Amino acid sequence: MKSQIAAGTTRIGQYSYQNMNRDLITIRAYAYVTSRVFAPAGELLAVMAAFLRGGVIAGTAQAQSMLDDGFGIDWSEPTPLGRYYAKNGFWYDGAGQMEQGVAFFLPQDMELVVLVNSPVGSTGEFLYTIVSETFTAHIEELSLLPGIS
């Protein structure tokens, strides 16, 4: 952007820096999302991994046993890759404001968290259903990739 400003314009009296304004807004938006969305989400994923595999919150066998016993989770479902465990969260104020979240302990030592701050879909669909069905439907496709078994 600095080089574009330094080079100046040959379009005297014409609006020609419009893309630069958009670029600045985009850069600021990325910075905001990185610090306010991705960083906190990464912290949540790190806590989940520490609980199940890190042995620092609970022993790994104890953590697995807690999930198997349904402690703190809403769903435990088998998949071709192994069992997943999920916890749902929901808030609605009665005036149209809604937040949903779902956290998954997925097979093969993966965690997934999806957070939304608005209704999902045109009919206010259930976030867990969308995420779980999407994950399950794409297991076969992922298993066909090289290096993934």
Secondary structure, DSSP 4 states (H G I P E B T S, - for coil): -HHHHHH--S-TTS---HHHHHHHHHHHHHHHHIIIIIHHHHHHHHHHHIIIIISSSS-HHHHHHHHHTTTT-SEEEEETTEEEEEEEEEEE-SSS-EEEEEEEEETTTEEEEEEESS-BTTTTB-HHHHHHHHHHHTHHHHHTSTT--
